[in-house]
């Protein structure tokens, strides 16, 4: 049984959010997916474990009506639509609508890069006036310039 069907069974029995297709349709979908996996990933003993994460998450979200419509968002909120389309796929986008809707999802999506990059930035203590970083920048620039000049000769 594919994972999407398992989730749909759980949701339909507990929440009534989606309805399962007939068994013949589900079996056809599983066989088609296995054939596509062999073409995409090759033959291996662990082919059952391989799946495209984004396609899988979109499919699960579409089962319960939580998949965002980028075209619809483009009309209503172009900045958010472009951030979703060109940015990383995060769980926040599945909280924009449908069950589990969260009012803070838009802001979380628009500020996700801030939270991702903040830990990588070095803290500069107040009152620090070292000439070492600027000296390193100048030396690095001179080395780059020398490499370019000697590289073209």
Buried (B, 14 or more C-beta within 10 A) or exposed (E): EBEBBEBBEEBBEEEEBBEEEEEEEBEEBEEEEEEEBEEEBEEEEEBEEEBEEEEEBBBBBBBBEBBBEEEEBBEEBEEBBEBBEEBEEBEBBBBBBBEEEEEEBBEBBBEBEEEEEEEEEEEEEEEEEEEEEEEEEEEEEEEEEEEEEEEEE
